[in-house]
């Protein structure tokens, strides 16, 4: 059971997120006193701990570099939130699918941060890998090209320091990112 605190100022977003999470009583308990994860609509100046910020993807890298553990779009689904919560609790940083690491910008994250980020799309691919899906099936399921699926698998393996797809699944299980 994950304890979640909501620090969301936008009343519509607060209602939406709390309704989604209330639908997961076996996995989530809303507990503002001692949360495992805080879900917020902006990064508070004095924020500490594991924080997922619901914000526009254009601000995601800055928010992550400012101390957030993850950034998801404001319209994230409950499955996106649950995956992100599990991932950040195991030390991974989460970014929206739309965010691409820039090749060179003044705000480029440090190499150590860059190497430990699994995107939401990579988490989807990881889940399909755990089900034994081939690159071709991953591509078809997610509506992406075979080459993009192959790239995601290689990226996941590199980020998890795995020797291949089977080892990537094993590493993900050890880290608690997925359950078999």
N, C-alpha and C positions, 0 to 999 in steps of 0.2 A: 504494500500500500504506500503510495507516494503522497506526502503532505504538500499541498500547494497553497501559496498565498497569492492573492490577486491585488496588485497595486495599479489599478486601471482607473484613470480619471474620467475618461469618456464613458458616460452612462450607457450608451447603446452597446459599445464594445464590452463593457463590464457585464451587462445582461447576457449578451451572446456567449461570451467565454464561460461564464458561470453556469449557464444552461447546458452548454456542451459538456463541461466537466462533471456536472451533477448527474449526467447520464452514464457515468462510469464509476458507480459506487464501489465496485470491487477493486478498482485500481487507483482511484483518486479520492483524497479527503481534503476538503478545503479547510485549511488550518493556518490562520494568520500569525499564530504565536511562534511556532517552531517549524517553519516550512523547510522541505527539502529543496524546493524550487520556488522562485518568485516569478510570476508572469506579470509584466508591466506594459504600459503603453508608451513609456519613455524611460530612459535610464536616469534614475534619481542620483543627484550629486553625491549622496552619502551611501549609495547602494553597496551592499556587500553580499557575498555568497553567490549562489547559482541563480542567474537571472536570464529569463527569456523575454526579449522585448518584441512586442508586436508593432511593427513599423513598416514604412515603405521600403522596398528593396534598394532604392537609390541611396539610402542612408545606412545600409547594413554594415558596410566595412568600418565606417567611423564608429558606429555603436559597438561593434565587436572590439575594436581597438580601445574603446573607452572603458571596457571592463565587463560588458555583457558576455554571457556564456553562449547565447544564441540569439538569432534574429529570425523571426517569421513574419510573413505578411499579415496584415490585420484580418484578412479573410481566411486564415489558416483553418483547415478542417480539424476535427477532433483527432483523427488518426495522425495528422501532421504534428499536433501538439503532444500526443502520447509518445510518438517516436522521438521528438525533440527532447522531451523530459527525460526519457531513458538515456538518450545519447549524452546530454549535458551532464547527467549524474555520473556518467562513466568517463568524463574528462574530454569529451569531444565538443567542438564548437559547431554550431549549426547556422547555415545561411540559407536564404531563399534560393530556389532554383534559378531565378532570373539574374542572380549576382554572379559575375565572372571576375576572377582575380585579374587585375590589370597587369599588363606586362611591365609598365613603368609609370608610376605616378608618385607624387610626393607623399601619398598616404598609403603606400604599399605596406602590408603587414610584414612583421618579422618572419624569417624563414621558419622558426619554430612554431609560430601560430599557424602559418600557412600549411604546414605538414600535418596538423592535427584536426583539420576541418573536414567533416563529412557533410556534403550537401544533402538536402532533403531527397533529391533525385538519387544520390548514391545510396541513401538508406533504403529507398524503394528497390534499387537494383540488388542490394545486399539481401533483402528479404526474399527476392526471387531466386537469388543464388542459393540460399538456404533451402529452398524448395526443389533444388536440382535443375533449375531452368538453364537451358543453353543460351548462348548469346543471341541466337536467332529468335528464341522464344521470348527472351527479355525485350528485344527490339520490337517484336510484334505486340507484346502485352502493353508496353509503354508508349507505342506509337513513335519510335525513334528508329534511326537507321542501325543496321548491323554494326557498322563501324563505330557509331556512337556508343552502342551497348558494350562493345569490346573495349573502348576507351574507358568507360565507367568501371568496368571490371578491373582493368589494369590500375586505374587510379585508386580504387578501394584497396586492392592488394598492396599497393605502395604505401598508402596511409596507415594500413594496419600492420605494416612490416611483414607481410605474408609472402610465401614463395609461390602461390598460385591461388586459384579460385577455391579449392577445397580448404587450404590453409587459411584463407581469408574468412571463410565461414567459421572455421574452428576458432580463430582469433576473436571474431565477433561474438561467438558464444561465450568464450572465456571472459570477455569484457562486459558481457550482459547486454549487448546491443540487440541480440535476437535470442529467441528460445526455440529449441527444436522439439 
